[in-house]
Amino acid sequence: MHGSDTGISASHSKGVSAQHKTQSSGSKNAQYNVPSAGATLPADCDITVYVSGAVTTPGMYTLKTPARIDAALAQAGGFSDAADRDRVNLAQKLSDGQHVYIPRIGERASVDMSRTHARSSRPQSRRQSSNASSSYPVPTDEISADNPLNLNTASKEELMQLKGVGASLAKRILDYRSMRGSFQSKEELLMIAGIGEKLYAQIESLIYL
């Protein structure tokens, strides 16, 4: 009888050990079932994208996967009259946290579609810096209509390169941007003390969002 109990105990021990092993194996397998960053999201997941540029209502929008630029554009009210529609790939797939920028007619082709994905805020030449740890790039070339300044990423020093913008006015522009999060239109500059119609007309072609 005692030997029989010993056999049952040993059998039970082996069963528990096998069960634990199976659970442990399952736990390890579960780790590999978690989608890695950048993996394709399953259908009907929520993603949030930011839409700006030549659209009716710029802003952040939540979409269901699989989502494409045409869906984000529809949420933003569609193209504005200034949109350069031929330079937008409506079929492009979107991912969470993406910035969709719709270029305006006349904007340089060299900077437009790089901003449609996760916008590169300035042409490469302006992104160079003598101080790699600086939060903002140090200007390396002259601001012009062909090399405009991004109003939403410009530093105080860059803003001061705009004719008629001094240190105090550049600070007010940065304070306004900080308070609002970002400029939604260039015309918002007119809401800042010290910027009137004349100065705005002078710098309007030298900036973009």
Residue, then its C-alpha position, 0 to 999 in steps of 0.5 A: m500500500h505504501g509502495s502504491d502511494t509512492g507511485i501515485s505521488a511520483s506520477h502526480s509530481k511528474g504531472v505537475s512538473a509537466q504542467h508547469k513546464t507547459q505553462s512556462s513554455g506558453s508564457k515564453n511563447a506569449q512574449y513573442n506574440v506581442p507586436s513589436a514597434g513598427a509592426t503592422l497593427p491589426a484591423d480596427c485599432d485606433i491611431t491618432v494623427y496630426v493633419s496640417g497644411a492646406v486643409t480646411t480644419p487642421g488638428m489631431y484626429t483618431l482613425k481606425t486601422p488600416a487608415r490612409i491619408d484620404a481618411a485623415l484628409a476627410q476628417a480634416g474637412g478636405f483640401s483647402d483652396a491652396a492645396d497642391r493636390d497633385r503632390v499628395n498620395l491619398a493611398q499612403k498608409l498611416s501609423d500612430g503619431q504620424h504628421v500628415y502635411i498637405p503642401r500648398i501650391g507653390e511650396r518647394a517640392s524638395v520639402d513638401m512630401s518629406r513633411t507628409h510622413a513625419r515632417s522634416s521641419r527644414p530643408q537639410s541645409r538648415r538642419q545643420s548645426s555647429n552645436a549638435s546638442s542644441s535644441y534648435p539648428v543654428p542658421t547656416d544660410e539666408i532665409s528666402a522664398d526659396n528657403p523659407l523658415n518653419l514658423n513652428t520649429a524656428s528658434k529665436e535666432e532664426l526668427m530674428q533673421l526675418k527683416g523687421v523682427g528683433a529680439s523682443l518680437a521674436k520672443r513674443i512669437l515664441d511665447y505665442r507658439s508655446m501657449r498655443g502649441s503650434f501655429q495653425s496658419k501664418e495669419e495668426l502672426l497678426m494676433i501678436a503685438g508688433i506685427g501689423e499688415k505691413l510687416y506680415a506682408q513683408i515676411e509672409s513668403l519667407i515662412y511656412l508651417 
